[in-house]
Structures are given as structure tokens and as C-alpha cells.
Amino acid sequence: MTNTMKTEKVKKPSRIRITVRNDSTFLQQGIARGVTFLIAVAISILFLWMVGGNNPFQSLVYIFQGTFAPVAKGGLSITKLNAFFKNFVILLGIALALTPSYKMRFWNIGGQGQVLIGALACASCMIYLPGVFAGMLSQDATKDLANALIILISALSAMVAGGIWAYIPAFFKATWKTNETLFTLMMNYIAILLVELFTNIWRGQKSAMGLINQSSHIGWFYTIEANAGFDNKFITSSVFIPLILVAVLVATTYVYISYTKHGYEINVVGDSIRTAKYTGINVRHVIRRTVSLSGLLCGLIGFFIVSNFDHTVSTFSDLGYGFTAVIVCWLSNFNSFAMVGYSALIVFLEKGAKNLADSGYSANLNEYSAQFIVFAIILGVMLGKFFMRYRIHYTFSRKHLVKSLTSGLIEEIEEENKIAKEVM
Amino acid sequence: MDTFITWFTFAVVYGTILSISACGEIINEKAGHLNLGIPGIMYLSGVVSYIATKAYEGAVEEPLVIVIILLAVLSSLLTGALIGLLYSVFAVTFRCNQNVLGLSIAAFGVGFGKFLSLVIGAGSTTYPKLAHANDIFNAGLPFLKDLGVVGDLFFNYGFMTYVVIIILVVAMFFFRRTRIGLNLRSIGESPATADAVGLNVSRYKYIATMIGCSLAGLGGMIYVMQFSGASWSTNNSIEALGWLAVALVIFVSWKPIHLLWGAPLFGFLFWAYAYLPNMLSINGFTGMTQIIQMLPYLVTIVVLIINSSRKKKENQPPASLGLPYFREER
């Protein structure tokens, strides 16, 4: 036996080994997350310093003022705060909408398409429905009712459109296991082109579409009206109602995922499709239902973007948050409360970088400098997740490592080979 | 006929960009990595190669041809490889989620590319055309390009088009006929099996990702140097091309050699809106552009559905695509 054995060069094991950490305490996890996050922040500050020069902390002040800008007469600038909350609501809303899909490990990266198609459906309702309800709108008595109906129908059609847009890939995933990542990605582009197509038709000869129903405000979502005793600019702005709704959605999503039968089914299907089948769950049905729900909520966000914020539709209606929401959703481990923090952080940085660029503090720091910081923080959080789950072992002495890994087996074989050679 | 020739040349140039990026993505996916960062890598590499070439042309009175070529090619390859390294460190060693990582790289690449281009442009959004680089990258093959229509259709492209064709053939040969190619494919299908055989899974994944990403970077460079004639503008065409390249990978069902016809076909479909109505002398209606532009994506979806429903083994994505591999988790 040993005679035929060649003395193959034994591969040296790596000095670095990675093992699963099963016993990490809450404190350790916190440290892993905190330290990696701080490293990311430090790298960001270093970046601001190297590119912007001067004092990096001055840049930080400008970033901070992108959202919380003091005004001369005291207090904070409501315009900036509202702009922050608008983006925040949209980003958080899409992330929450996508959560059920991701919890089920359905890689729905088509949030962008689902939001845009919802926005498109809402816009078309706002454009065509006033004609349908012309009779009711012309009379003072039924005017408000007609407007309410138009808003309701816009919302419903946006939700249905988003739902259908998500249902198509879900159907094929459920039936033939068609790759959902690539499918939803393609659906995004079709939605973008559809929006482009219809905005081209609607704008006609004009260079841009402009606001829909600019003079009549038909189909525009409600804001709380200011009156004599009460004129808080924040509460009467267009962000207040969506902010409350999205807060409700945070709680609902949490309850839906954690405490309902649907949530249980989603969890099981996400963990193991086989287990789900043995438990008697109709996997195909759950996939279709959950993803449609995601699409439906995305469509609803699309409705809010058009009817409440922009009053128009474009290919940038989703602010490019379709993809960012995926990142937010995953970074927060599908925990809806953590999503609040991450969405706020990302929007805060973007607004901050815009403010930094506008302030003219440094010629090199333009509005895209946020991309670097956001990327650094994403990587930092990912690294934190890694250290929470795994432990890295590093050995200085390879010899010791080989011995400990093979319990001396290699030395034995080498010894045998030596003897075999001598015998020959 | 002239319209057709223009259309054809546009399709081939777009095909060149698409096929090299898609080839990079195929190498990534064969190693089990669904790298969605391709658009970002293309964008960033495009900017970097533009900046490097511009700096050289500006600094030297009589720029050397070989230096311009090397500078453009190597800077884009290096940018791609560096992002590929970053991707592998996080996806292979730190086992991060590939989709999230890919999407954030896509966002970062485009955003940081815009950041860099604003920095070099010092705030302005117009960038000078690099005359020398344009001449070099759009030269066409000597003698052959003067062969009338045949010359115009097949030999009047910059040299990168022919380099890309060679790369595609080499890639096909690599996957089908070499031991390393077979090993790489096996890692994409089942890393645990490959590991049991004794392959160094991590090393293969690192190298494959870096090579794939640098090829994608080359695609960005070709867009800047060949398609836009060595000028730069911060529009979103490169990004759109990047996503199209990801789609193209499905369309050719992970076979590099099919890119030879698949990529120009996508180019044809992409540019159809500009030339087809003219050729058939019909008046386009509003929105026809967008409907024609949808075709590449629709075709990809149809291919995706057909492939998944027929379950033919050779047309399936690599089995472990998108899944992180950790030896201790079985």
C-alpha cells in the first residue's frame, strides 16, 4: 500500500480560518455592529477630508444642515425638513412593501417597476377620470364626492397595477421556478419605457408634462387644511398624512411578518420550501399571494408619489429608490423598525451631500459624494453582519496549525513513506 | 441601403460593448456570482479610462499610439479588477448577500463615476473630445475597410471590435475545452462538490470575479472610446447598457459564443427605433420608439420563461448562482 503512494506535496492550510459563531451574546453582536459602523463613518470622514480638504467636520455640519437647517428667526427650516420627509417616506414605504417578498427569499428587485407602473396608473386616472365624472364635477353639491371617488379609484388602480406587475414574475416563479431576480429586473425596464411612452403622449407638443390638473387640483391627495387657530406648516404640508400612514405600515408589517398565519407561511417558505410542503402549505399560492402583496403596496407608494407629492409622473418618479429600498430592506434584516433608521440615514446623507454641494464649501464635493459615504456604510453594516455570525481564527505558526488540524496524521504518513523508500 | 449600413454599424458597435460586458458577467455567473454591479463597473471604468487618456493627451505634445491604447485599456481593466476584488472580498470571504452587494456596487459605480467626472470637469458638464484617442479607436482595418459595402459592413470598426470577437472565441474555448474552465463551471454548479475534489473554491471565485469584472470594465471603455468617439457625458446610457448586458447573459443562456450573434441582435433591436421607420418609410406614431425599445427586454423575458419551463439542462443558470458557499454549512 505505502509503496505505491506518492509523496504528494501536502497543501498548506490557510493561516486564516472562519468558523460559525453560535454563542455570541447580545453585547458581542452590538460591538461587532457598532465597531464596523464606526469604521465606515471614519472612512467617510477621511474621504471628506481628502477630497474636500480643510476641516472635515465643517463638511459634516453642512451635511447635517441638509436636513436640519436653522433659520434666522429660530427653529428649523420646514422646507428642508419636508423635503427630507418626502424622500424618507418613499424610501421607507418601498422597503416595507418589499419586506414580505424578501422574507420569503423572493428576490424582488422590481420595486422600481412596480412603483412606476402604480404611478402611471394613478396618473392616467387623474387625467382621464375628470372627463368621466364631468357631470358630477360641474355641480357644487357632488363636486367633493366626485373628487374623492377619483382619488379612491386612482389609489385602487395604482395598487392593482403594481400587484399585477409583481404577480407576473411570481406566477412564473411559482409554476416553473423562473429566476425572479432577472425577471423583475426586466419588468423594471418595461415599466420605465411605458412611463416614457405615456408621458410622451400626454405632453403632446410641450417639452415637459407639467402638473396634472394644475388649475382644478382634481385627484390631488388631501392635506390637512390650515385655519385660523391652527397653521403648523409641518402638519399642513403634504408629508404629514403619508408619514402617519407609513408609520402605521411599519407596525402592520412587523405584526404581519411576526404574528400572523400569513407571516408564518412566508417564514417557512423562505427557510425551506420542502419543509413548507411537508407542513401542508400551498407554496405556489403563498409565493403568488406574497409577491402580489408587495407589488400592491409598491403601487400604493406610486399613488402617493403622483397624487400627493409630485402631481405628475416621470421615469424618475421613484427617485431611484427601487434599488436602494432593496438594500435598506436587507441591511435591516427584514425588521421594519430598523428600516426606519436605515432609510432615514440614507436620505439624510443624500440631502446632506446636496446641501454640501450647494453650499460651495469645496469645489470637489459635489452632490454625488453621498454615494461614496452610503456605499462605505453599506459595506460597514455588511461587515458587521459577518462578524456577528462568524469568527475569524488567525494562526501565526503554520506548523502548529497543521498539527492541530490533522492530529499529527501528516507526520505519520511522511514517516511511513520514508520507511517505504528505505525498504525499496 | 445607407440607412441600413448605419443601422448595422451602430448595432455592431453596441454589440461589441454588450458582448464584452456580458462575457464578463458570464464568467462571474459561471463562478456562481450573480454580479448585478456590472452597470456601475462599466460606468466607473469608462470615466477612469477617459480621465487617464485625457491626462496623457493633455500632458504630451505628440501622444504615442501605443501609450494611449495601453492607458485606456489597462486603466479600465484595472478599475474593473479592483471592484471585482472588492466584490469578492465581501461576497466570497465575508459571505455577504450577492444581490445587495451587486446593487450597491451598481449604485456606487454610477454615483462615484458622476462624482469623478464632476471633479475633473470642475463643475461643468461638457467634456472635450480626445482627438487622438478617437482616431485610434475608430480607425477601421487598413485596406479591408475600402472594400465597398462589405468593407463598410464588416471591416470599418475600431480594432476593439475584433479584439472582442477573439476574446469571445477564447472564452468559448476556455469553458468547453480546458481543465480550468471545467473546474470553474463545476464551482458554479456545486461548490461543495468542487471543494471535495480538492479545488480551491475561494481562489477560483476571486480570480473569475476579477477577470469578469475587468472585462465589463473594458466594455465601459469601449463605449467611451469607440461609441462616443472618446468624449464623455454624464448621461445614463452606459447604465442602461449594463442592465442590457445582464439580460443578454440569459438570452444566450450562459454561452459566450452565442454572444457573437446575440449581442449585435440586441444592438439591432436597440437602434431599431431610429432606423426602421425610416427604412420602411412609415411615419412613426408617438410612443413607437419606446415600444421598439422594449423588445430586448421582452425577448429576454420570453427566453427566461421558455428556458425555465423546458428544463433543458444545458440552458439552465449555474445551480449555485447567487448562493454564498461556506464549507461548514451543508
Contacts between the chains, C-beta under 8 A, distances in Angstrom:
chain1	res1	chain2	res2	distance
A	18	B	93	7.8
A	18	B	326	7.7
A	19	B	328	6.6
A	20	B	326	7.9
A	20	B	328	5.9
A	20	B	329	7.3
A	51	B	119	7.7
A	107	B	99	5.6
A	107	B	322	7.7
A	109	B	36	7.7
A	109	B	99	6.7
A	109	B	103	6.9
A	172	B	304	8.0
A	172	B	305	5.6
A	172	B	308	7.0
A	175	B	309	7.8
A	176	B	305	7.0
A	176	B	308	4.3
A	176	B	309	4.6
A	176	B	311	7.9
A	177	B	308	6.0
A	178	B	304	5.7
A	178	B	305	5.7
A	178	B	308	4.0
A	178	B	309	7.8
A	179	B	250	7.7
A	179	B	304	6.5
A	179	B	308	7.0
A	179	B	317	6.2
A	181	B	34	6.6
A	181	B	36	7.8
A	181	B	99	6.3
A	181	B	322	7.1
A	182	B	246	7.2
A	182	B	247	7.3
A	182	B	250	5.6
A	182	B	300	7.7
A	182	B	304	6.1
A	183	B	301	6.4
A	183	B	304	5.9
A	185	B	36	7.9
A	185	B	243	6.7
A	185	B	246	6.9
A	185	B	247	7.5
A	186	B	247	6.1
A	186	B	297	4.6
A	186	B	298	7.9
A	186	B	300	5.4
A	186	B	301	5.0
A	186	B	304	7.6
A	187	B	301	7.7
A	189	B	240	7.9
A	189	B	243	6.7
A	189	B	294	7.6
A	189	B	297	4.7
A	190	B	294	5.5
A	190	B	297	5.4
A	190	B	298	7.0
A	193	B	290	4.4
A	193	B	291	7.8
A	193	B	293	5.6
A	193	B	294	5.0
A	193	B	297	7.9
A	194	B	290	7.2
A	194	B	294	8.0
A	196	B	290	5.1
A	197	B	286	8.0
A	197	B	287	4.0
A	197	B	290	3.9
A	197	B	291	6.8
A	198	B	287	7.5
A	200	B	286	5.5
A	200	B	287	5.8
A	200	B	290	7.3
A	201	B	286	5.1
A	201	B	287	5.8
A	320	B	107	8.0
A	323	B	103	4.9
A	323	B	106	7.2
A	323	B	107	6.3
A	324	B	107	7.0
A	326	B	99	7.2
A	326	B	100	6.6
A	326	B	103	5.7
A	327	B	100	5.5
A	327	B	103	6.1
A	327	B	104	5.6
A	327	B	107	7.9
A	330	B	97	5.8
A	330	B	99	7.8
A	330	B	100	4.6
A	331	B	100	7.4
A	363	B	122	6.6
A	363	B	123	6.7
A	364	B	119	5.1
A	366	B	114	7.9
A	366	B	115	6.1
A	366	B	118	4.4
A	366	B	119	7.2
A	366	B	123	7.6
A	368	B	111	4.9
A	368	B	112	7.0
A	368	B	114	4.5
A	368	B	115	3.8
A	368	B	118	6.6
A	369	B	115	5.8
A	370	B	111	7.5
A	371	B	107	6.6
A	371	B	108	5.6
A	371	B	110	7.8
A	371	B	111	2.7
A	371	B	112	5.4
A	371	B	114	7.8
A	371	B	115	6.3
A	372	B	108	7.3
A	372	B	111	7.5
A	372	B	112	5.9
A	372	B	115	6.9
A	374	B	104	7.9
A	374	B	107	7.6
A	374	B	108	7.7
A	374	B	111	8.0
A	375	B	104	5.9
A	375	B	105	7.9
A	375	B	107	7.3
A	375	B	108	3.9
A	375	B	111	7.8
A	375	B	112	7.5
A	378	B	100	7.7
A	378	B	104	4.8
A	379	B	90	6.6
A	379	B	104	7.7
A	382	B	90	6.1
A	382	B	94	6.6
A	382	B	96	4.5
A	382	B	97	7.8
A	382	B	100	7.5
A	382	B	101	7.1
A	383	B	90	7.8
A	383	B	94	6.3
A	385	B	96	7.3
A	386	B	94	4.3
A	386	B	95	6.4
A	386	B	96	6.8
A	390	B	95	7.4
